[in-house]
Structures are given as structure tokens and as C-alpha cells.
Amino acid sequence: MKNKTCAKCGGPGPFNRDKNRKDGLNPWCKTCQNASTRAATDPENHRKYMSAYRKSDRGKASRLKYQYGIGPEEIQFLLAVQEGACAICRKPLIRKVIDHNHTTGKVRGLLCFSCNIGLGEFQDNPEILLAARDYLVRSN
């Protein structure tokens, strides 16, 4: 077998075994592999990586799919159906929040931050919301 060089540093090795490679060896030498593993498992590096990933389009799409079972296309569809406005107060959606039923997980629509907080404070309970409505009507 010819002398192998590290794909990262160009050094002569030694190399860890890798049964998935034709030559049976990892493409990086043990020194580079260990340094990469240490960097990847460093908590500060991990936080930076995850923060950048969450802000990326891929990270956002992944979170939507995982958390709500929908993708960016469904969000665009909801925005079009709601004409870019909050489903409750009808103000333009600047900071949109995905509203969902906490029991079933089903997405109900897009809300502004304030309306979403209001629903949460009223525990998504229609009876409490109607009582609050009646109170406001009586008070005015």
C-alpha cells in the first residue's frame, strides 16, 4: 500500500480505521481527527453552531417540520389566505407566531405576538374568552 497523507493537514498519519472507506482508513490523521472531535464537542462551539443553524433557512424549516408538522410552503399558504394579517386582530403580521392546538398539535393559523400571548393567558379556553368579551361589553 502506498503512503497515505492526511486530507486535512497533508501529514503522513497515523490513521484510525474506517471500514466504510476503500483503503480501510479515515481520510484525516489521528491528530486532525482528535482536534476536530474536541472542537465539535466544545460547548461554546456547539452553541455557536446551533445558533447559526437555527437562524438558517434549513434550521427554520427543520424546526417547523419537527414542531408543527408543516413546512415553509404551508406557512406561505397561511400568509396568503390570511392576507398577511393576524387571524384575530387583522393587523399586519410583522412577528408571526404559529398558533396551534396544544392538545391535538393541529395548526390553527398565524397570529401576531400579542394575540398569541392573549390566547395563552386565557388558556385557549373559549368560555373564559367569552366571559372576558361580556365583561368588556358591560364595562363600556
C-alpha positions as CSV (number, residue, x, y, z in Angstrom):
1,M,0.0,0.0,0.0
2,K,1.3,3.5,-0.9
3,N,1.9,6.1,1.7
4,K,-1.3,7.9,2.7
5,T,-1.4,11.6,3.5
6,C,-4.0,13.4,5.7
7,A,-6.7,15.1,3.7
8,K,-6.7,18.0,6.2
9,C,-3.1,18.7,7.1
10,G,-1.2,16.7,4.5
11,G,0.8,14.8,7.2
12,P,1.8,11.2,7.0
13,G,-0.5,9.8,9.6
14,P,-1.2,7.5,11.7
15,F,-4.8,7.0,10.7
16,N,-7.8,5.5,12.5
17,R,-9.6,2.6,10.8
18,D,-12.7,3.2,8.8
19,K,-14.4,0.1,7.3
20,N,-16.6,2.3,5.1
21,R,-13.5,3.5,3.1
22,K,-11.9,1.7,0.2
23,D,-8.5,1.7,1.9
24,G,-10.0,1.0,5.3
25,L,-8.6,4.2,6.9
26,N,-10.1,7.5,7.9
27,P,-9.1,10.3,5.5
28,W,-7.8,12.5,8.4
29,C,-4.9,11.6,10.6
30,K,-5.5,10.8,14.2
31,T,-4.2,14.3,15.3
32,C,-6.6,16.1,13.0
33,Q,-9.5,13.8,13.8
34,N,-9.0,14.3,17.6
35,A,-8.8,18.1,17.2
36,S,-12.0,18.1,15.1
37,T,-13.8,16.0,17.7
38,R,-12.6,18.2,20.6
39,A,-13.8,21.3,18.7
40,A,-17.2,19.7,17.9
41,T,-17.8,18.7,21.5
42,D,-16.8,22.0,23.0
43,P,-19.9,23.5,24.5
44,E,-19.2,27.1,23.3
45,N,-18.6,25.9,19.7
46,H,-21.8,23.8,19.8
47,R,-23.8,26.8,21.0
48,K,-22.4,28.9,18.2
49,Y,-23.1,26.2,15.6
50,M,-26.7,25.6,16.8
51,S,-27.4,29.3,17.0
52,A,-26.3,29.8,13.3
53,Y,-28.2,26.6,12.3
54,R,-31.5,27.8,13.9
55,K,-31.2,31.1,12.1
56,S,-30.6,29.5,8.7
57,D,-33.5,28.6,6.4
58,R,-32.7,24.9,6.7
59,G,-32.9,25.2,10.5
60,K,-36.1,27.1,10.4
61,A,-37.7,24.6,8.0
62,S,-36.5,21.7,10.1
63,R,-38.0,23.2,13.3
64,L,-41.3,23.8,11.6
65,K,-41.5,20.3,10.4
66,Y,-40.5,18.8,13.8
67,Q,-42.6,21.0,16.0
68,Y,-45.7,21.6,13.9
69,G,-45.6,19.0,11.0
70,I,-45.6,21.8,8.4
71,G,-43.0,23.3,6.1
72,P,-42.3,26.8,4.7
73,E,-44.8,26.3,1.9
74,E,-47.7,25.8,4.3
75,I,-46.6,29.0,6.2
76,Q,-46.7,30.9,2.9
77,F,-50.1,29.4,2.1
78,L,-51.5,30.6,5.5
79,L,-50.0,34.0,5.0
80,A,-51.8,34.3,1.6
81,V,-55.1,33.0,3.0
82,Q,-54.9,35.5,5.9
83,E,-53.8,38.2,3.5
84,G,-50.6,38.8,5.6
85,A,-52.7,39.7,8.7
86,C,-53.2,38.2,12.1
87,A,-56.1,35.8,12.2
88,I,-57.5,37.6,15.3
89,C,-56.8,41.3,15.2
90,R,-56.2,41.6,11.5
91,K,-53.1,43.8,11.9
92,P,-50.2,43.1,9.5
93,L,-48.0,40.3,10.7
94,I,-44.6,41.6,11.4
95,R,-43.6,39.0,14.0
96,K,-45.7,36.0,13.1
97,V,-46.4,33.2,15.5
98,I,-47.8,29.8,14.6
99,D,-50.9,29.1,16.6
100,H,-51.7,25.5,17.3
101,N,-54.0,23.4,19.5
102,H,-51.8,22.2,22.4
103,T,-53.9,19.1,22.8
104,T,-54.0,17.9,19.2
105,G,-51.0,19.7,17.8
106,K,-53.0,20.9,14.8
107,V,-52.0,24.3,13.4
108,R,-54.9,26.8,13.5
109,G,-53.3,29.8,11.8
110,L,-50.8,32.7,12.2
111,L,-51.1,35.3,14.9
112,C,-49.3,38.4,15.9
113,F,-47.2,38.1,19.1
114,S,-49.8,40.0,21.2
115,C,-52.8,37.9,20.2
116,N,-50.8,34.7,20.8
117,I,-49.9,35.8,24.3
118,G,-53.5,36.7,25.0
119,L,-54.7,33.3,24.0
120,G,-52.1,31.7,26.2
121,E,-53.1,33.8,29.2
122,F,-56.8,32.7,28.6
123,Q,-55.6,29.1,28.4
124,D,-57.1,28.7,24.9
125,N,-60.5,28.4,26.7
126,P,-63.4,29.7,24.7
127,E,-65.6,30.1,27.8
128,I,-63.1,32.3,29.5
129,L,-62.7,34.4,26.3
130,L,-66.5,34.8,26.1
131,A,-66.6,35.9,29.7
132,A,-63.9,38.4,29.0
133,R,-65.8,39.7,26.0
134,D,-69.0,40.0,28.0
135,Y,-67.1,41.9,30.7
136,L,-65.7,44.4,28.2
137,V,-69.2,44.9,26.7
138,R,-70.7,45.5,30.1
139,S,-67.9,47.8,31.2
140,N,-68.1,50.2,28.3
